[in-house]
Amino acid sequence: MVSKHNRPPPFSPLCQLVFSFLLVETLLHTSFVNGGGGGGGGFSGDYSKLSGIIIPGYASTQLRAWSILDCPYSPFDFNPLDSVWLDTTKLLSAVNCWLKCMVLDPYNQTDHPECKSRPDSGLSAITEIDPGYITGPLSSVWKEWVKWCIEFGIEANAILAAPYDWRLSASMLEERDLYFHKLKLTFETSLRLRGGPSLVFAHSLGNNVFRYFLEWLKLEIAPKKYVQWLDDHIHAYFAVGAPLLGSSGTVKAALSGETFGLPVAEGTVRLLFNTYGSAVWMMPFSKYCRTDNVYWKHFFEGKGTGNHKYHCDDMEFRLNYSGWPTNIVNIEVPSMRGIDAYPSISEVAQSNLSGMECGLPTQLSFSAREVADGTLFRAIKDYDPVTEKLLYQLQKLYHDPVLNPLTPWDRPPLKNIFCIYGIDSKTEVGYYFAPSGKPYPDNWIITDVIYENEGALFSRQVSGNLVSGNPGVASGDETVPYHSLSWCKTWLGPNVNITRAPQSEHDGSDVQVNLNVEHRHDADIVPNMARRDPRVKYITYYEDSESLPERRTAIWEIDRASHRNIVRSPVLMRELWLQMWHDIHGGTKSKFVTKGNSRICKLFKVAHFTMNKAISGEIVLTIVWPFRYVFGDVHLGQSCRLKNSSADLLLHYL
């Protein structure tokens, strides 16, 4: 593999536009009949046949009213197709009505008797959650992504959204909305319409949804045709910010509430969250516990119809914290209410109880396994009866006939997988709770938070002092811990090529490459590379195209890319489009994007471009100025003049 020297800088919007036209026009006039990517998962055919399917994350799909609800003492009512998630005006002025339209029955996932909401459809459902002059930019999720696709010349029918009701569990998505049947039909329709496979872009919870879809598909397609269906319909899967082992923040939302910056009380959000089937979908769990074995047979035994069994290997009990940096929950209970309040199956809970004195507060600690298997919620149910709702939802997960999502995900049998996430941001990994003395939903308060940051653990309470634990080599993306994000490194083979390059423009002197690094299947892989300048943001690439025939796996770690904003990152868009250009170009020597010694002109801040097709078939890009002015430019000399052949320019990336 060739190193990624001289990677171009992130583009300004106009530079993105110029580069995209250069890229798209070159592709439009080139016919590709040889497999791309050096025979390792490349696409054979015309790039225009590819399509993109976006599966959004949690709370990233608009919900609209499907009822008529009169709201007393408010100038706003809810009528069919009115925006519910999210309409901040109605949230502030008619909060009780808004709650009726958002809440679900925690047991059967049905709507409130007076109001029901359903997910919107199409790209507009995922671009801005609360459209508006002020609220739109604040709630933008996929809007920039779609805008870039339009600038790149992508046809309207080539970008498809797969919005869903993010409040529901996976099984209810299919039962109520036939979501996975519709998603399968979307792939098949796209193939029939455009003649080529799709690129899957999933963010956050959308990755859990896609995982469930792949397992559901096994029950819909004959086993001998399953992999062929995937090869025919999916060219590449881009897993962005995937909580592959869950997220500790889910427990925070379940016990105290997570507002996501909304002008609403945490207790109100907690009340809603605990009625959603998706509330337990993202719970943190142990990487050492898997399905269809003999352990956890006691868990909800005799309740439910599923026949799944679970097993935790010896490492779960030899190591602390279920492999996570620290215990997920440390909670103070007011007094002992009897042994029945605690699960007899948990040795850890028993050891916690041994030091309990009657009537005195006692702190109990729970690992990721004890959160996922319900031990935490059983231990506090005497003090918080509403946790029965969460236990019920956990029971349904563990008996789901398709998949128990609280188990580690092995590499899916797809041609090309790119796992992309941000690292080295301050991320919450553990919490300390205590009774507040208030009634539900405000009966718990957070007394301390444990953060991971750049390979260390810190306490909020002790003025940011270091605390003991098992921190990883890096930290997460502000929302999902590194331990969960990096699980996809286990999908890499025994020999991995690692490249680290600056995100911004560089001359190649700060690019580091390690080839054929040995990797143990069940372990993290850490590059032996120094960060020469702490002010520089890097991208680290882990690439494997040899361990599986005709399959490629790549991990991209992007410094300081936050979970919520990563899909709007120009750096990510640049990397994606360079990778796609590489894949669809026939006869490439390398199996991933490589970098030559050529760079695109610095930032095209003031430019006007024209495209001409030469007689030879080359596309000539001419940059002239000063026909377009961008706010903030001081003088026309800030632009640059470039005459270059797009073929010569882009061939450096093959």
BELKA-V604513 format. One record per run of one state. SS is the DSSP state (a for helix, b for strand, c for the rest). FROM is the first residue (numbers start at 1). TO is the last residue. If there is no record, write none. Layout:
BEGIN
SS,FROM,TO / SS,FROM,TO
END
This chain:
BEGIN
c,1,3 / b,4,4 / c,5,12 / a,13,28 / c,29,35 / b,36,36 / a,37,39 / c,40,46 / a,47,49 / c,50,50 / b,51,55 / c,56,62 / b,63,65 / c,66,68 / b,69,69 / c,70,77 / b,78,78 / c,79,82 / b,83,85 / c,86,87 / a,88,93 / c,94,94 / a,95,102 / c,103,103 / b,104,104 / c,105,110 / b,111,112 / c,113,114 / b,115,115 / c,116,116 / b,117,119 / c,120,123 / a,124,127 / b,128,128 / c,129,134 / a,135,138 / c,139,139 / b,140,140 / c,141,142 / a,143,151 / c,152,155 / a,156,158 / b,159,161 / c,162,169 / a,170,177 / c,178,178 / a,179,194 / c,195,197 / b,198,203 / c,204,204 / a,205,220 / c,221,222 / a,223,233 / b,234,240 / c,241,248 / a,249,255 / c,256,265 / a,266,273 / c,274,276 / a,277,280 / c,281,288 / b,289,291 / c,292,309 / b,310,312 / c,313,313 / a,314,318 / c,319,319 / a,320,323 / c,324,328 / b,329,333 / c,334,338 / a,339,341 / c,342,346 / a,347,353 / c,354,361 / b,362,366 / c,367,367 / a,368,372 / c,373,374 / a,375,379 / c,380,386 / a,387,398 / c,399,415 / b,416,423 / c,424,426 / b,427,435 / c,436,443 / b,444,452 / c,453,456 / b,457,459 / c,460,465 / b,466,466 / c,467,481 / a,482,491 / c,492,494 / b,495,502 / c,503,511 / b,512,518 / c,519,537 / b,538,544 / c,545,551 / b,552,559 / c,560,565 / a,566,568 / c,569,569 / a,570,584 / c,585,585 / b,586,586 / c,587,594 / b,595,595 / c,596,607 / b,608,613 / c,614,618 / b,619,624 / c,625,635 / a,636,638 / c,639,642 / b,643,645 / a,646,653 / c,654,654
END
